[in-house]
Amino acid sequence: MATSTDNQLPIEDRLAIEQQCTRLSYAFAYHIDHGEFEEMIALFTEDGVFDRAGLVHRGHDELREGMRERPPITTRHVMTNFYFDTVGPDVATGTVYVMTYHAHGSYSGEAMVYGTEHGRLMELRDEYRLTVDGWRIASRIGTPIFVPKVWP
């Protein structure tokens, strides 16, 4: 958990930390959606945990292996409803909603047909940690909220 409570930080510092952590989530979505897995992995701490609805990857090597095993699909992750419940000088925690859409195959510039009739809504429970390289995702635990009948 965080080493500091919200009321111990000046509002300007809290907002700056929240913005940096929000940017991590946006970068995560962009890189994973564009197949830039090394860039996505670099957003995590060395010992970072990514739990993809029960499929758990610990550390950069396991994240890399998980991305290699990912099926050949095109995705778009829409990140929204950022809520930070703890913000300290070196640790922050919060929740992000992500709506994920996918289609089978690789994007070639043409519109694709959805792989399912609906997207999947997940709630991501995140812990962010300040490192020598800046803020990174230390833990991202995904819980499905709404799922289509079929998901790859």
TILUMDO-477445 format. One record per residue: residue in one letter; residue number from 1; x, y, z of N, C-alpha, C, CB in turn. Coordinates in Angstrom, 2 decimals. Last residue first. Glycine has a CB too. Layout:
+--------+-----+---------+---------+---------+---------+----------+---------+---------+---------+---------+---------+----------+---------+
! residu ! num !  n_east ! n_north !    n_up ! ca_east ! ca_north !   ca_up !  c_east ! c_north !    c_up ! cb_east ! cb_north !   cb_up !
+--------+-----+---------+---------+---------+---------+----------+---------+---------+---------+---------+---------+----------+---------+
!      A ! NUM !       X !       Y !       Z !       X !        Y !       Z !       X !       Y !       Z !       X !        Y !       Z !
...
+--------+-----+---------+---------+---------+---------+----------+---------+---------+---------+---------+---------+----------+---------+
END
This chain:
+--------+-----+---------+---------+---------+---------+----------+---------+---------+---------+---------+---------+----------+---------+
! residu ! num !  n_east ! n_north !    n_up ! ca_east ! ca_north !   ca_up !  c_east ! c_north !    c_up ! cb_east ! cb_north !   cb_up !
+--------+-----+---------+---------+---------+---------+----------+---------+---------+---------+---------+---------+----------+---------+
!      P ! 152 !  -12.01 !  -14.83 !  -27.59 !  -10.90 !   -15.69 !  -28.05 !  -10.04 !  -16.21 !  -26.91 !  -10.02 !   -14.92 !  -29.02 !
!      W ! 151 !  -15.32 !  -15.38 !  -26.49 !  -14.11 !   -14.52 !  -26.42 !  -12.93 !  -15.38 !  -26.80 !  -13.91 !   -13.88 !  -24.99 !
!      V ! 150 !  -18.80 !  -15.36 !  -26.56 !  -17.57 !   -15.97 !  -27.10 !  -16.45 !  -14.97 !  -27.00 !  -17.77 !   -16.44 !  -28.57 !
!      K ! 149 !  -20.60 !  -13.76 !  -25.20 !  -20.76 !   -15.22 !  -25.12 !  -19.50 !  -15.95 !  -25.57 !  -21.94 !   -15.67 !  -25.97 !
!      P ! 148 !  -18.76 !  -11.07 !  -23.62 !  -19.61 !   -11.65 !  -24.66 !  -19.68 !  -13.16 !  -24.49 !  -19.07 !   -11.28 !  -26.07 !
!      V ! 147 !  -18.98 !   -9.72 !  -20.29 !  -18.25 !   -10.50 !  -21.31 !  -19.23 !  -10.97 !  -22.37 !  -17.52 !   -11.71 !  -20.67 !
!      F ! 146 !  -18.40 !   -7.38 !  -17.79 !  -19.32 !    -7.83 !  -18.82 !  -18.51 !   -8.54 !  -19.89 !  -20.14 !    -6.64 !  -19.42 !
!      I ! 145 !  -16.15 !   -7.73 !  -16.06 !  -17.44 !    -7.28 !  -15.55 !  -18.55 !   -7.72 !  -16.50 !  -17.45 !    -5.74 !  -15.36 !
!      P ! 144 !  -13.10 !   -9.33 !  -15.22 !  -14.18 !    -9.15 !  -16.19 !  -15.47 !   -8.72 !  -15.49 !  -14.41 !   -10.44 !  -17.00 !
!      T ! 143 !  -10.36 !   -7.76 !  -13.85 !  -11.55 !    -8.54 !  -13.50 !  -12.62 !   -8.28 !  -14.55 !  -12.06 !    -8.16 !  -12.07 !
!      G ! 142 !   -6.87 !   -7.59 !  -13.69 !   -8.08 !    -7.41 !  -14.50 !   -9.19 !   -8.34 !  -14.07 !   -7.77 !    -7.63 !  -15.96 !
!      I ! 141 !   -4.45 !   -5.90 !  -12.08 !   -5.29 !    -7.08 !  -11.92 !   -6.60 !   -6.81 !  -12.65 !   -5.54 !    -7.40 !  -10.40 !
!      R ! 140 !   -1.30 !   -4.91 !  -12.13 !   -2.54 !    -4.64 !  -12.87 !   -3.35 !   -5.93 !  -12.85 !   -2.24 !    -4.15 !  -14.37 !
!      S ! 139 !    1.43 !   -3.45 !  -10.51 !    0.44 !    -4.52 !  -10.51 !   -0.80 !   -4.06 !  -11.24 !    0.09 !    -4.96 !   -9.07 !
!      A ! 138 !    3.12 !   -1.44 !  -11.20 !    3.66 !    -2.51 !  -10.37 !    2.72 !   -3.71 !  -10.38 !    3.89 !    -2.03 !   -8.92 !
!      I ! 137 !    3.81 !    0.66 !  -13.77 !    2.75 !    -0.20 !  -13.26 !    3.41 !   -1.33 !  -12.49 !    1.84 !    -0.76 !  -14.43 !
!      R ! 136 !    5.75 !    3.59 !  -12.92 !    5.54 !     2.34 !  -13.65 !    4.38 !    1.59 !  -13.01 !    6.83 !     1.47 !  -13.66 !
!      W ! 135 !    7.28 !    6.79 !  -13.10 !    6.18 !     5.95 !  -12.63 !    6.02 !    4.74 !  -13.53 !    4.87 !     6.76 !  -12.57 !
!      G ! 134 !   10.90 !    6.71 !  -13.54 !    9.59 !     7.36 !  -13.49 !    8.54 !    6.39 !  -12.99 !    9.20 !     7.90 !  -14.88 !
!      D ! 133 !   13.19 !    5.28 !  -13.26 !   12.79 !     5.62 !  -14.63 !   11.45 !    6.34 !  -14.69 !   12.73 !     4.36 !  -15.46 !
!      V ! 132 !   13.32 !    4.69 !  -10.63 !   14.35 !     5.62 !  -11.13 !   14.03 !    6.06 !  -12.56 !   15.74 !     4.96 !  -11.08 !
!      T ! 131 !    9.77 !    4.73 !   -9.84 !   11.08 !     4.08 !  -10.00 !   12.09 !    5.11 !  -10.45 !   11.00 !     2.89 !  -11.02 !
!      L ! 130 !    6.76 !    4.59 !   -8.14 !    7.78 !     5.49 !   -8.68 !    9.12 !    4.76 !   -8.68 !    7.86 !     6.81 !   -7.84 !
!      R ! 129 !    4.10 !    2.46 !   -9.07 !    5.24 !     2.71 !   -8.20 !    6.22 !    3.65 !   -8.90 !    5.94 !     1.37 !   -7.80 !
!      Y ! 128 !    0.66 !    1.58 !   -8.87 !    1.74 !     2.26 !   -9.59 !    2.86 !    2.55 !   -8.60 !    1.23 !     3.58 !  -10.27 !
!      E ! 127 !   -1.71 !   -0.86 !   -9.15 !   -0.77 !    -0.23 !   -8.23 !    0.36 !    0.32 !   -9.08 !   -0.24 !    -1.24 !   -7.13 !
!      D ! 126 !   -5.14 !   -1.28 !  -10.18 !   -3.73 !    -0.98 !  -10.43 !   -3.00 !   -0.50 !   -9.19 !   -3.61 !     0.07 !  -11.51 !
!      R ! 125 !   -7.55 !   -3.17 !  -11.49 !   -7.12 !    -2.67 !  -10.18 !   -5.61 !   -2.52 !  -10.27 !   -7.54 !    -3.65 !   -9.00 !
!      L ! 124 !   -9.80 !   -2.79 !  -14.04 !   -8.39 !    -2.99 !  -13.74 !   -8.09 !   -2.37 !  -12.39 !   -7.48 !    -2.39 !  -14.85 !
!      E ! 123 !  -12.55 !   -4.36 !  -15.26 !  -12.13 !    -3.40 !  -14.25 !  -10.69 !   -3.75 !  -13.90 !  -13.06 !    -3.42 !  -12.99 !
!      M ! 122 !  -13.76 !   -4.67 !  -18.60 !  -12.95 !    -5.15 !  -17.49 !  -12.72 !   -4.00 !  -16.51 !  -11.60 !    -5.73 !  -17.99 !
!      L ! 121 !  -16.00 !   -5.61 !  -21.02 !  -15.69 !    -4.57 !  -20.05 !  -14.95 !   -5.20 !  -18.87 !  -16.97 !    -3.84 !  -19.57 !
!      R ! 120 !  -15.75 !   -6.42 !  -24.38 !  -15.65 !    -6.95 !  -23.02 !  -15.25 !   -5.80 !  -22.10 !  -14.62 !    -8.14 !  -22.92 !
!      G ! 119 !  -18.11 !   -5.98 !  -27.09 !  -16.80 !    -5.92 !  -26.47 !  -16.84 !   -6.53 !  -25.08 !  -16.30 !    -4.47 !  -26.40 !
!      H ! 118 !  -20.21 !   -8.20 !  -29.04 !  -19.99 !    -7.09 !  -28.12 !  -18.53 !   -7.08 !  -27.67 !  -20.94 !    -7.18 !  -26.90 !
!      E ! 117 !  -20.07 !  -10.30 !  -30.80 !  -21.16 !    -9.34 !  -30.97 !  -21.01 !   -8.11 !  -30.09 !  -22.47 !   -10.00 !  -30.68 !
!      T ! 116 !  -16.63 !  -10.66 !  -31.89 !  -17.79 !   -11.04 !  -31.07 !  -18.88 !  -10.01 !  -31.29 !  -17.42 !   -11.16 !  -29.55 !
!      G ! 115 !  -14.89 !   -9.59 !  -33.68 !  -14.76 !   -11.02 !  -33.42 !  -15.89 !  -11.55 !  -32.56 !  -13.44 !   -11.31 !  -32.75 !
!      Y ! 114 !  -16.06 !   -7.20 !  -36.08 !  -15.85 !    -7.63 !  -34.70 !  -15.72 !   -9.14 !  -34.61 !  -16.99 !    -7.14 !  -33.81 !
!      V ! 113 !  -14.32 !   -6.63 !  -39.06 !  -15.56 !    -7.11 !  -38.45 !  -15.24 !   -7.61 !  -37.05 !  -16.22 !    -8.24 !  -39.32 !
!      M ! 112 !  -12.50 !   -3.59 !  -39.79 !  -12.57 !    -5.03 !  -39.51 !  -13.92 !   -5.38 !  -38.90 !  -11.41 !    -5.48 !  -38.57 !
!      A ! 111 !  -11.51 !   -1.29 !  -42.30 !  -12.35 !    -1.61 !  -41.15 !  -12.49 !   -3.13 !  -41.03 !  -13.76 !    -0.94 !  -41.28 !
!      E ! 110 !   -8.07 !   -1.31 !  -43.33 !   -9.49 !    -1.42 !  -43.65 !  -10.26 !   -1.75 !  -42.37 !   -9.73 !    -2.51 !  -44.74 !
!      G ! 109 !   -5.55 !   -1.46 !  -42.33 !   -6.01 !    -0.16 !  -42.78 !   -7.47 !   -0.15 !  -43.17 !   -5.18 !     0.29 !  -43.94 !
!      S ! 108 !   -5.15 !   -3.97 !  -41.40 !   -4.44 !    -3.61 !  -42.63 !   -4.86 !   -2.24 !  -43.15 !   -4.67 !    -4.65 !  -43.70 !
!      Y ! 107 !   -4.74 !   -5.87 !  -38.47 !   -5.30 !    -4.66 !  -39.06 !   -4.47 !   -4.24 !  -40.27 !   -5.37 !    -3.51 !  -38.03 !
!      S ! 106 !   -4.93 !   -9.42 !  -38.53 !   -4.15 !    -8.19 !  -38.36 !   -4.79 !   -7.04 !  -39.09 !   -2.72 !    -8.39 !  -38.84 !
!      G ! 105 !   -7.33 !  -11.61 !  -36.88 !   -6.42 !   -11.18 !  -37.92 !   -5.75 !   -9.87 !  -37.61 !   -7.14 !   -11.09 !  -39.22 !
!      H ! 104 !  -10.51 !  -10.90 !  -35.45 !   -9.49 !   -11.89 !  -35.80 !   -8.64 !  -11.37 !  -36.95 !  -10.15 !   -13.24 !  -36.19 !
!      A ! 103 !  -10.96 !   -8.21 !  -33.21 !  -11.31 !    -8.86 !  -34.47 !  -10.17 !   -9.83 !  -34.79 !  -11.53 !    -7.81 !  -35.63 !
!      H ! 102 !  -12.27 !   -6.62 !  -30.24 !  -11.28 !    -7.37 !  -31.00 !  -11.87 !   -7.91 !  -32.30 !  -10.73 !    -8.52 !  -30.17 !
!      Y ! 101 !  -12.33 !   -4.29 !  -27.57 !  -12.93 !    -4.82 !  -28.79 !  -11.86 !   -5.59 !  -29.54 !  -13.54 !    -3.67 !  -29.68 !
!      T ! 100 !  -12.77 !   -3.51 !  -24.22 !  -11.89 !    -4.11 !  -25.22 !  -12.72 !   -4.67 !  -26.37 !  -11.02 !    -5.22 !  -24.59 !
!      M !  99 !  -12.77 !   -1.04 !  -21.92 !  -13.65 !    -1.72 !  -22.85 !  -12.76 !   -2.22 !  -23.98 !  -14.81 !    -0.79 !  -23.37 !
!      V !  98 !  -11.83 !   -0.65 !  -18.63 !  -11.34 !    -0.80 !  -20.00 !  -12.35 !   -1.61 !  -20.79 !   -9.94 !    -1.49 !  -20.02 !
!      Y !  97 !  -11.50 !    1.46 !  -15.82 !  -12.36 !     0.60 !  -16.63 !  -11.75 !    0.53 !  -18.02 !  -13.84 !     1.14 !  -16.68 !
!      V !  96 !   -9.31 !    1.42 !  -13.07 !   -9.54 !     1.90 !  -14.44 !  -10.52 !    0.93 !  -15.09 !   -8.19 !     2.00 !  -15.26 !
!      T !  95 !   -8.34 !    2.38 !   -9.80 !   -9.13 !     1.52 !  -10.67 !   -9.33 !    2.21 !  -12.01 !  -10.50 !     1.16 !  -10.02 !
!      G !  94 !   -5.35 !    2.57 !   -7.74 !   -6.60 !     3.02 !   -8.31 !   -7.24 !    1.97 !   -9.20 !   -6.39 !     4.28 !   -9.08 !
!      T !  93 !   -2.55 !    3.90 !   -5.98 !   -3.43 !     2.79 !   -6.33 !   -4.73 !    3.35 !   -6.89 !   -3.70 !     1.88 !   -5.10 !
!      A !  92 !    0.91 !    4.74 !   -5.82 !   -0.48 !     5.15 !   -6.01 !   -1.28 !    3.91 !   -6.37 !   -0.60 !     6.25 !   -7.13 !
!      V !  91 !    3.98 !    5.67 !   -4.32 !    3.03 !     4.61 !   -4.65 !    1.65 !    5.23 !   -4.82 !    3.01 !     3.50 !   -3.54 !
!      D !  90 !    5.46 !    7.91 !   -3.66 !    6.14 !     6.83 !   -4.39 !    5.24 !    5.66 !   -4.75 !    7.28 !     6.33 !   -3.57 !
!      P !  89 !    3.83 !    9.82 !   -2.45 !    4.99 !    10.29 !   -3.21 !    5.67 !    9.20 !   -4.02 !    5.98 !    10.91 !   -2.28 !
!      G !  88 !    0.45 !    8.60 !   -3.09 !    1.56 !     9.00 !   -2.23 !    2.74 !    9.42 !   -3.08 !    1.96 !     7.86 !   -1.29 !
!      V !  87 !   -2.86 !    8.08 !   -3.25 !   -1.78 !     8.71 !   -4.00 !   -0.74 !    9.18 !   -3.00 !   -2.29 !     9.90 !   -4.88 !
!      T !  86 !   -5.61 !    6.00 !   -3.54 !   -4.45 !     6.34 !   -2.73 !   -3.39 !    6.93 !   -3.64 !   -3.90 !     5.09 !   -1.97 !
!      D !  85 !   -7.57 !    5.90 !   -5.45 !   -7.98 !     5.91 !   -4.06 !   -6.85 !    6.21 !   -3.11 !   -8.59 !     4.60 !   -3.71 !
!      F !  84 !   -8.45 !    7.19 !   -8.47 !   -7.29 !     6.95 !   -7.61 !   -7.75 !    7.01 !   -6.17 !   -6.16 !     7.99 !   -7.89 !
!      Y !  83 !  -10.00 !    6.19 !  -11.30 !  -10.29 !     6.58 !   -9.92 !   -9.09 !    6.20 !   -9.07 !  -11.60 !     5.90 !   -9.40 !
!      F !  82 !  -11.01 !    6.63 !  -14.57 !   -9.85 !     6.52 !  -13.69 !  -10.24 !    7.01 !  -12.30 !   -8.63 !     7.34 !  -14.24 !
!      N !  81 !  -12.81 !    6.12 !  -16.79 !  -13.21 !     6.09 !  -15.37 !  -12.04 !    5.83 !  -14.44 !  -14.26 !     5.03 !  -15.16 !
!      T !  80 !  -11.07 !    4.25 !  -19.42 !  -11.90 !     5.33 !  -18.90 !  -12.15 !    5.15 !  -17.40 !  -13.23 !     5.38 !  -19.65 !
!      M !  79 !   -9.78 !    3.05 !  -22.49 !   -9.56 !     3.24 !  -21.05 !  -10.38 !    4.44 !  -20.56 !   -8.05 !     3.44 !  -20.73 !
!      V !  78 !  -10.24 !    0.72 !  -24.81 !  -10.73 !     2.06 !  -24.50 !  -10.70 !    2.21 !  -22.98 !  -12.19 !     2.30 !  -25.08 !
!      H !  77 !   -8.31 !   -1.10 !  -26.94 !   -8.64 !    -0.96 !  -25.52 !   -9.03 !    0.50 !  -25.27 !   -7.43 !    -1.39 !  -24.61 !
!      R !  76 !   -8.60 !   -3.09 !  -29.64 !   -8.61 !    -1.69 !  -29.25 !   -9.14 !   -1.65 !  -27.82 !   -9.49 !    -0.81 !  -30.22 !
!      T !  75 !   -6.86 !   -5.61 !  -31.53 !   -7.64 !    -5.12 !  -30.39 !   -7.62 !   -3.61 !  -30.34 !   -7.10 !    -5.70 !  -29.08 !
!      T !  74 !   -6.64 !   -8.33 !  -33.65 !   -6.51 !    -6.89 !  -33.56 !   -7.40 !   -6.44 !  -32.42 !   -6.88 !    -6.18 !  -34.91 !
!      I !  73 !   -4.89 !  -11.42 !  -33.13 !   -6.09 !   -10.61 !  -33.18 !   -5.72 !   -9.14 !  -33.19 !   -7.02 !   -10.94 !  -31.99 !
!      P !  72 !   -3.50 !  -14.26 !  -32.77 !   -3.39 !   -13.21 !  -33.81 !   -4.70 !  -12.45 !  -33.96 !   -2.97 !   -13.82 !  -35.16 !
!      P !  71 !   -3.13 !  -14.66 !  -29.15 !   -3.64 !   -15.07 !  -30.47 !   -3.53 !  -13.92 !  -31.47 !   -5.11 !   -15.53 !  -30.36 !
!      R !  70 !   -0.08 !  -14.65 !  -27.34 !   -1.33 !   -13.97 !  -27.63 !   -1.83 !  -14.38 !  -29.01 !   -1.16 !   -12.43 !  -27.55 !
!      E !  69 !    2.42 !  -15.55 !  -26.83 !    1.36 !   -16.56 !  -26.91 !   -0.01 !  -15.95 !  -27.25 !    1.26 !   -17.31 !  -25.59 !
!      R !  68 !    3.89 !  -13.24 !  -26.60 !    4.21 !   -14.15 !  -27.71 !    3.09 !  -15.17 !  -27.92 !    5.54 !   -14.88 !  -27.44 !
!      M !  67 !    2.82 !  -12.26 !  -24.24 !    2.53 !   -11.54 !  -25.48 !    2.86 !  -12.39 !  -26.70 !    3.31 !   -10.23 !  -25.52 !
!      G !  66 !    3.89 !  -14.13 !  -22.43 !    2.45 !   -14.00 !  -22.59 !    2.06 !  -13.28 !  -23.87 !    1.86 !   -13.28 !  -21.42 !
!      E !  65 !    6.62 !  -13.55 !  -22.67 !    6.13 !   -14.86 !  -23.09 !    4.61 !  -14.80 !  -23.32 !    6.48 !   -15.94 !  -22.03 !
!      R !  64 !    6.59 !  -10.96 !  -21.54 !    7.06 !   -11.16 !  -22.92 !    6.53 !  -12.49 !  -23.47 !    8.61 !   -11.13 !  -22.97 !
!      L !  63 !    5.78 !  -11.56 !  -18.95 !    4.97 !   -10.67 !  -19.79 !    5.31 !  -10.88 !  -21.26 !    5.18 !    -9.19 !  -19.38 !
!      E !  62 !    7.95 !  -13.10 !  -18.12 !    6.63 !   -13.74 !  -18.26 !    5.68 !  -12.88 !  -19.09 !    6.02 !   -13.99 !  -16.87 !
!      D !  61 !    9.95 !  -11.09 !  -18.17 !   10.08 !   -12.30 !  -18.98 !    8.74 !  -12.99 !  -19.19 !   11.07 !   -13.27 !  -18.33 !
!      H !  60 !    9.04 !   -9.08 !  -16.35 !    9.14 !    -8.80 !  -17.79 !    9.24 !  -10.06 !  -18.64 !   10.34 !    -7.93 !  -18.06 !
!      G !  59 !    6.71 !  -10.30 !  -13.85 !    8.01 !    -9.88 !  -14.35 !    8.02 !   -9.75 !  -15.86 !    9.07 !   -10.86 !  -13.92 !
!      R !  58 !    4.20 !  -12.56 !  -14.22 !    5.00 !   -11.88 !  -13.20 !    6.38 !  -11.57 !  -13.79 !    5.13 !   -12.74 !  -11.92 !
!      H !  57 !    0.92 !  -12.98 !  -15.29 !    2.31 !   -12.84 !  -15.73 !    3.05 !  -12.05 !  -14.67 !    2.40 !   -12.14 !  -17.14 !
!      V !  56 !   -1.97 !  -14.99 !  -15.24 !   -1.07 !   -14.12 !  -14.50 !    0.35 !  -14.17 !  -15.07 !   -1.05 !   -14.50 !  -13.02 !
!      L !  55 !   -5.11 !  -15.09 !  -16.04 !   -3.87 !   -15.46 !  -16.69 !   -2.80 !  -14.50 !  -16.17 !   -3.99 !   -15.41 !  -18.28 !
!      G !  54 !   -7.20 !  -13.83 !  -14.73 !   -6.79 !   -15.16 !  -14.28 !   -5.53 !  -15.69 !  -14.94 !   -7.90 !   -16.11 !  -14.51 !
!      A !  53 !   -7.38 !  -11.44 !  -16.24 !   -8.58 !   -12.23 !  -15.92 !   -8.21 !  -13.67 !  -15.58 !   -9.57 !   -12.20 !  -17.10 !
!      R !  52 !   -4.38 !  -11.03 !  -16.37 !   -5.36 !   -10.86 !  -17.45 !   -6.53 !  -11.80 !  -17.20 !   -4.72 !   -11.13 !  -18.84 !
!      D !  51 !   -2.34 !   -9.51 !  -14.35 !   -3.31 !   -10.59 !  -14.26 !   -4.41 !  -10.29 !  -15.27 !   -3.89 !   -10.74 !  -12.81 !
!      F !  50 !    0.86 !   -8.67 !  -14.12 !   -0.29 !    -8.40 !  -14.99 !   -1.17 !   -9.62 !  -14.97 !    0.16 !    -8.04 !  -16.46 !
!      V !  49 !    3.29 !   -7.28 !  -12.05 !    2.32 !    -8.36 !  -12.22 !    1.20 !   -7.86 !  -13.13 !    1.76 !    -8.85 !  -10.84 !
!      G !  48 !    6.81 !   -6.45 !  -12.07 !    5.40 !    -6.13 !  -12.24 !    4.55 !   -7.35 !  -12.51 !    5.23 !    -5.16 !  -13.35 !
!      D !  47 !    9.46 !   -6.34 !  -11.62 !    8.74 !    -7.43 !  -10.96 !    7.23 !   -7.26 !  -11.12 !    9.11 !    -7.50 !   -9.47 !
!      E !  46 !   10.12 !   -4.04 !  -13.07 !   10.79 !    -5.32 !  -13.39 !   10.05 !   -6.51 !  -12.81 !   12.21 !    -5.31 !  -12.87 !
!      T !  45 !    7.02 !   -2.31 !  -13.76 !    8.24 !    -2.49 !  -12.99 !    8.84 !   -3.84 !  -13.36 !    7.96 !    -2.40 !  -11.44 !
!      F !  44 !    5.85 !   -1.53 !  -17.09 !    5.75 !    -2.26 !  -15.83 !    7.09 !   -2.21 !  -15.09 !    5.32 !    -3.72 !  -16.07 !
!      L !  43 !    6.43 !   -0.44 !  -19.49 !    5.59 !     0.36 !  -18.60 !    5.43 !   -0.27 !  -17.22 !    4.22 !     0.56 !  -19.23 !
!      A !  42 !    7.72 !   -2.37 !  -20.96 !    8.56 !    -1.36 !  -20.29 !    7.76 !   -0.45 !  -19.36 !    9.28 !    -0.52 !  -21.33 !
!      I !  41 !    5.59 !   -3.65 !  -22.18 !    6.25 !    -4.31 !  -21.06 !    7.09 !   -3.31 !  -20.26 !    7.13 !    -5.46 !  -21.55 !
!      M !  40 !    5.09 !   -1.84 !  -24.27 !    4.07 !    -2.08 !  -23.25 !    4.71 !   -2.69 !  -22.01 !    2.97 !    -3.01 !  -23.80 !
!      E !  39 !    7.44 !   -2.11 !  -25.76 !    7.11 !    -0.80 !  -25.19 !    6.07 !   -0.94 !  -24.08 !    6.59 !     0.14 !  -26.28 !
!      E !  38 !    7.15 !   -4.78 !  -26.49 !    8.31 !    -4.37 !  -25.67 !    8.06 !   -3.02 !  -25.01 !    9.58 !    -4.31 !  -26.53 !
!      F !  37 !    4.82 !   -4.71 !  -28.07 !    4.82 !    -5.38 !  -26.78 !    6.01 !   -5.01 !  -25.91 !    4.80 !    -6.86 !  -26.98 !
!      E !  36 !    3.08 !   -3.37 !  -30.07 !    4.38 !    -2.88 !  -29.58 !    4.59 !   -3.41 !  -28.15 !    4.45 !    -1.30 !  -29.60 !
!      G !  35 !    0.62 !   -3.79 !  -31.19 !    1.59 !    -4.88 !  -31.22 !    2.97 !   -4.48 !  -30.78 !    1.67 !    -5.45 !  -32.58 !
!      H !  34 !   -1.22 !   -1.84 !  -30.80 !   -0.40 !    -1.73 !  -32.01 !    0.70 !   -2.78 !  -32.07 !    0.22 !    -0.35 !  -32.08 !
!      D !  33 !   -2.36 !   -2.43 !  -28.35 !   -3.22 !    -2.42 !  -29.54 !   -2.43 !   -2.37 !  -30.84 !   -4.16 !    -1.25 !  -29.49 !
!      I !  32 !   -0.22 !   -2.05 !  -26.64 !   -0.74 !    -3.41 !  -26.82 !   -1.60 !   -3.49 !  -28.07 !   -1.55 !    -3.85 !  -25.57 !
!      H !  31 !    0.15 !    0.77 !  -26.94 !    1.21 !    -0.18 !  -27.32 !    0.67 !   -1.60 !  -27.52 !    2.30 !    -0.20 !  -26.27 !
!      Y !  30 !   -2.34 !    1.87 !  -26.06 !   -1.79 !     2.15 !  -27.38 !   -0.79 !    1.08 !  -27.81 !   -1.12 !     3.54 !  -27.40 !
!      A !  29 !   -2.56 !    0.86 !  -23.42 !   -3.57 !     0.54 !  -24.44 !   -3.01 !    0.74 !  -25.84 !   -4.83 !     1.40 !  -24.24 !
!      F !  28 !   -0.22 !    2.02 !  -22.25 !   -0.44 !     0.57 !  -22.23 !   -1.40 !    0.18 !  -23.35 !   -1.00 !     0.12 !  -20.85 !
!      A !  27 !   -0.82 !    4.73 !  -22.53 !    0.31 !     4.16 !  -23.28 !    0.20 !    2.64 !  -23.36 !    1.65 !     4.56 !  -22.61 !
!      Y !  26 !   -2.96 !    4.89 !  -20.72 !   -3.17 !     5.20 !  -22.13 !   -2.05 !    4.62 !  -23.00 !   -3.26 !     6.73 !  -22.34 !
!      S !  25 !   -1.57 !    4.19 !  -18.38 !   -2.67 !     3.36 !  -18.87 !   -2.97 !    3.63 !  -20.33 !   -3.92 !     3.60 !  -18.04 !
!      L !  24 !    0.26 !    6.31 !  -18.20 !    0.75 !     4.93 !  -18.29 !   -0.34 !    4.02 !  -18.85 !    1.20 !     4.43 !  -16.90 !
!      R !  23 !   -1.47 !    8.49 !  -17.86 !   -0.72 !     8.36 !  -19.12 !   -0.15 !    6.96 !  -19.30 !    0.42 !     9.39 !  -19.18 !
!      T !  22 !   -2.18 !    7.99 !  -15.21 !   -3.20 !     7.90 !  -16.26 !   -2.53 !    7.73 !  -17.62 !   -4.11 !     9.15 !  -16.25 !
!      C !  21 !    0.23 !    8.58 !  -13.97 !   -0.27 !     7.21 !  -13.92 !   -1.36 !    6.98 !  -14.96 !   -0.81 !     6.89 !  -12.51 !
!      Q !  20 !    0.39 !   11.34 !  -14.50 !    1.45 !    10.45 !  -14.97 !    0.98 !    8.99 !  -14.99 !    2.70 !    10.58 !  -14.09 !
!      Q !  19 !   -1.93 !   12.24 !  -13.19 !   -1.77 !    12.43 !  -14.63 !   -0.71 !   11.48 !  -15.19 !   -1.40 !    13.88 !  -14.95 !
!      E !  18 !   -1.35 !   11.61 !  -10.51 !   -2.49 !    11.00 !  -11.17 !   -2.37 !   11.10 !  -12.69 !   -3.80 !    11.65 !  -10.69 !
!      I !  17 !    0.85 !   13.35 !  -10.16 !    1.03 !    11.89 !  -10.06 !   -0.12 !   11.17 !  -10.77 !    1.13 !    11.44 !   -8.58 !
!      A !  16 !   -0.44 !   15.83 !  -10.43 !    0.66 !    15.48 !  -11.32 !    0.90 !   13.97 !  -11.33 !    1.95 !    16.23 !  -10.91 !
!      L !  15 !   -2.27 !   15.73 !   -8.30 !   -2.77 !    15.78 !   -9.67 !   -1.68 !   15.41 !  -10.67 !   -3.31 !    17.16 !   -9.98 !
!      R !  14 !   -0.44 !   15.73 !   -6.11 !   -1.38 !    14.62 !   -6.31 !   -1.86 !   14.59 !   -7.76 !   -2.59 !    14.75 !   -5.34 !
!      D !  13 !    0.80 !   18.22 !   -6.46 !    1.58 !    16.99 !   -6.55 !    0.68 !   15.79 !   -6.82 !    2.39 !    16.76 !   -5.26 !
!      E !  12 !   -1.38 !   19.93 !   -6.08 !   -0.64 !    19.98 !   -7.35 !    0.18 !   18.71 !   -7.55 !    0.29 !    21.22 !   -7.40 !
!      I !  11 !   -2.16 !   19.38 !   -3.44 !   -3.04 !    19.01 !   -4.54 !   -2.32 !   19.01 !   -5.88 !   -4.23 !    19.95 !   -4.60 !
!      P !  10 !    0.43 !   17.99 !   -1.42 !   -0.23 !    19.18 !   -1.99 !   -1.04 !   18.75 !   -3.21 !    0.81 !    20.29 !   -2.38 !
!      L !   9 !   -0.19 !   15.16 !    0.62 !    0.42 !    15.72 !   -0.59 !   -0.30 !   17.00 !   -0.98 !    0.38 !    14.70 !   -1.76 !
!      Q !   8 !   -1.69 !   14.23 !    2.67 !   -0.32 !    14.63 !    2.99 !    0.39 !   15.25 !    1.79 !    0.47 !    13.43 !    3.49 !
!      N !   7 !   -4.12 !   13.28 !    1.88 !   -4.09 !    14.62 !    2.44 !   -2.69 !   15.07 !    2.85 !   -4.99 !    14.68 !    3.62 !
!      D !   6 !   -3.59 !   10.62 !    0.97 !   -3.90 !    11.69 !    0.02 !   -3.72 !   13.08 !    0.62 !   -5.31 !    11.54 !   -0.47 !
!      T !   5 !   -0.78 !    9.17 !    2.75 !   -2.20 !     9.33 !    2.45 !   -2.41 !   10.55 !    1.58 !   -3.02 !     9.44 !    3.74 !
!      S !   4 !    1.98 !    7.09 !    1.90 !    1.47 !     8.41 !    2.26 !   -0.02 !    8.46 !    1.95 !    2.23 !     9.53 !    1.49 !
!      T !   3 !    2.70 !    4.71 !    0.91 !    3.43 !     5.16 !    2.10 !    2.92 !    6.50 !    2.60 !    4.91 !     5.25 !    1.81 !
!      A !   2 !    0.24 !    2.34 !   -0.19 !    0.96 !     3.60 !   -0.29 !    1.62 !    3.98 !    1.04 !    0.02 !     4.71 !   -0.74 !
!      M !   1 !    0.83 !   -1.18 !    0.00 !    0.00 !     0.00 !    0.00 !    0.87 !    1.25 !    0.00 !   -0.94 !     0.00 !    1.20 !
+--------+-----+---------+---------+---------+---------+----------+---------+---------+---------+---------+---------+----------+---------+
END
